[in-house]
């Protein structure tokens, strides 16, 4: 059984959020570097620094990038799903007809990511 992972609570800076958002979309470090006009080493260092900040460690049985994407999406929402053209499996509507994703109003999630 895998050990339980406890995330630290340090707030990410805007660049870390941007990098992890792109990582969560499945982008490589090279693609993130091109999109953000930085070099790959800056992106690699940002990913590593953010992993340390969130107490995420890689080991032979664990993919750090997957855990980072999951942690980011858990904290900041599932905006990456929108880029996949896949309908959210738990999408529903509330009594006012607003779209809900995992019980949260979609427009609120999008506003918080902006």
DAQUIRA-V12691 format. One record per run of one state. SS is the DSSP state (2 for helix, 1 for strand, 0 for the rest). FROM is the first residue (numbers start at 1). TO is the last residue. If there is no record, write none. Layout:
# DAQUIRA-V12691
[[SS FROM TO] [SS FROM TO]]
This chain:
# DAQUIRA-V12691
[[0 1 13] [2 14 24] [0 25 28] [2 29 36] [0 37 39] [2 40 53] [0 54 58] [1 59 59] [0 60 61] [1 62 62] [0 63 63] [2 64 76] [0 77 78] [2 79 82] [0 83 90] [1 91 93] [0 94 98] [1 99 101] [0 102 103] [1 104 105] [2 106 113] [0 114 114]]
